[in-house]
Each structure stands twice: as C-alpha cells, then as structure tokens.
Amino acid sequence: MLLSCLGPLLLTGLARGDEAAAPTADSASALPEAEGRALVARVGVRLMRRQWEAKIDQMLAKGAKLSDEEIDLAADYLARNFGPRTE
C-alpha cells in the first residue's frame, strides 16, 4: 500500500505549490524502476513529519486502510527518506 501511494504523495506538493526539492540520489535510486520514476525523482517534495502525517490523513480520508502502527511507520519512512535536507 505504501509503495503504491508514494509517487502520488511526492507529486502532490508540486500541484499545490508546496516547497519542494528533488530527492537525493540515494532516495531517488530507491524508487522502483518504471515509467515516471525520473519525474517523481525530479519533482518529489520534501516535507517535515507533521506534513507527511497530514498527507497520510488525506489518504485515510479517501479510504486508505492503515492501522495506527502502519501510519506511524509510513510517517517515519517518509520523513526520514523524503524530509527536509539536513546538509
């Protein structure tokens, strides 16, 4: 479920104008090789954990079925791999 939602989550900031920066080479290489990978890597948003939680809440409102534990796991993953750069 998380992997199938990752691309749209990364792209949502582009359409809404959220601050975005392309993922690092390491995070981009973790994306599955498929059509659209370069686009997602180029425009992927970087959000703080609370912002990722809000995106997950949007998924839940649209019918995603995640347990509280899965929500925490997804938010941690997204914040760690697609959070603000610390460099």
FISE-658795 format. One line per 5 residues: number of its first residue (from 1); for each residue y, z, x of N, C-alpha, C. Coordinates in pm, whole numbers, m for minus. Example, Ala and Ser with C-alpha at 12.3 -4.5 7.8 and 13.67 -1.06 7.14 Angstrom:
# FISE-658795
1 = m569:780:1319:m450:780:1230:m330:780:1320 | m225:708:1285:m106:714:1367:3:787:1290
END
This chain:
# FISE-658795
1 = m120:0:83:0:0:0:126:0:87 | 130:87:187:249:97:270:278:m33:342 | 177:m93:401:200:m217:476:248:m329:386 | 196:m337:265:240:m444:175:384:m424:130 | 434:m302:137:571:m273:95:670:m274:210
6 = 621:m271:332:708:m259:448:808:m373:459 | 763:m497:446:854:m612:457:968:m605:357 | 937:m591:227:1046:m580:130:1139:m462:156 | 1084:m350:200:1169:m235:231:1265:m266:344 | 1217:m335:445:1301:m368:559:1410:m467:520
11 = 1382:m552:423:1477:m654:383:1578:m605:281 | 1552:m494:212:1641:m451:105:1781:m422:155 | 1794:m370:273:1925:m340:327:2008:m465:350 | 1945:m575:385:2017:m699:407:2088:m744:280 | 2017:m741:170:2075:m786:44:2184:m692:m5
16 = 2171:m563:24:2268:m466:m25:2380:m440:75 | 2368:m493:197:2474:m473:295:2465:m341:370 | 2349:m274:368:2334:m151:445:2348:m185:594 | 2387:m84:672:2393:m105:816:2253:m137:864 | 2242:m240:947:2111:m282:992:2117:m324:1138
21 = 2004:m310:1202:1986:m360:1337:1843:m408:1347 | 1820:m512:1423:1685:m565:1436:1595:m461:1499 | 1469:m456:1456:1375:m363:1517:1359:m391:1665 | 1315:m292:1739:1289:m310:1881:1172:m404:1898 | 1152:m453:2019:1038:m541:2045:908:m472:2010
26 = 897:m342:2039:775:m269:2009:749:m263:1860 | 851:m232:1779:829:m222:1635:806:m360:1575 | 872:m462:1625:852:m597:1573:711:m645:1603 | 659:m613:1721:524:m657:1757:419:m586:1674 | 453:m474:1611:359:m402:1526:345:m467:1390
31 = 437:m555:1354:428:m624:1225:316:m726:1231 | 242:m742:1122:133:m840:1121:186:m981:1146 | 110:m1059:1219:146:m1198:1246:124:m1278:1119 | 232:m1327:1063:225:m1407:940:362:m1470:916 | 364:m1566:824:491:m1629:789:588:m1521:741
36 = 709:m1523:790:810:m1424:752:827:m1313:853 | 735:m1300:949:742:m1192:1048:872:m1198:1128 | 909:m1316:1175:1030:m1329:1256:1154:m1292:1174 | 1155:m1331:1048:1267:m1298:961:1279:m1146:944 | 1167:m1081:914:1169:m936:896:1211:m867:1025
41 = 1161:m914:1138:1198:m855:1267:1347:m873:1296 | 1402:m987:1254:1542:m1015:1282:1637:m934:1194 | 1603:m917:1067:1698:m854:975:1657:m714:932 | 1547:m663:989:1497:m533:946:1600:m423:957 | 1609:m342:853:1706:m233:851:1650:m112:923
46 = 1740:m30:971:1705:97:1035:1778:204:956 | 1701:291:895:1758:395:811:1715:532:858 | 1793:632:824:1755:769:852:1646:810:752 | 1574:917:783:1461:957:700:1501:974:553 | 1612:1040:527:1650:1061:387:1677:929:315
51 = 1723:829:389:1744:697:329:1611:628:300 | 1513:644:391:1380:590:365:1318:660:245 | 1341:791:232:1289:863:115:1346:803:m14 | 1473:767:m13:1535:705:m130:1470:570:m160 | 1438:493:m56:1370:364:m77:1231:386:m137
56 = 1162:488:m88:1029:521:m141:1042:565:m286 | 1145:642:m318:1169:682:m457:1188:559:m546 | 1256:456:m494:1273:332:m570:1138:266:m596 | 1050:267:m497:916:212:m513:839:290:m621 | 852:422:m618:783:506:m716:835:477:m857
61 = 965:457:m869:1024:428:m999:975:295:m1055 | 933:205:m965:883:74:m1008:731:73:m1022 | 669:192:m1012:526:200:m1039:436:227:m921 | 488:239:m800:403:271:m685:337:406:m709 | 213:418:m671:138:541:m689:110:602:m551
66 = 186:704:m517:168:774:m390:165:924:m416 | 79:993:m344:76:1138:m353:193:1195:m272 | 223:1321:m290:329:1384:m211:301:1372:m62 | 174:1388:m25:136:1375:116:160:1233:167 | 127:1133:86:149:994:125:298:961:135
71 = 378:1019:47:523:999:54:578:1052:185 | 537:1172:223:581:1230:350:534:1146:468 | 410:1101:463:356:1019:571:433:888:584 | 461:822:471:535:696:473:677:717:524 | 744:822:478:881:850:522:885:879:672
76 = 789:957:720:781:986:864:761:858:944 | 667:774:899:638:649:969:760:559:975 | 824:541:861:939:451:855:1056:504:938 | 1082:634:931:1191:693:1009:1163:683:1159 | 1037:704:1197:1002:700:1340:1008:558:1395
81 = 961:462:1316:950:325:1366:1067:236:1328 | 1138:271:1222:1250:189:1176:1371:276:1145 | 1388:381:1224:1503:468:1212:1612:425:1307 | 1724:495:1303:1835:462:1394:1790:468:1540 | 1840:379:1618:1808:378:1761:1867:502:1827
86 = 1793:557:1922:1841:674:1995:1876:639:2138 | 1876:511:2169:1904:465:2306:2051:476:2338
END
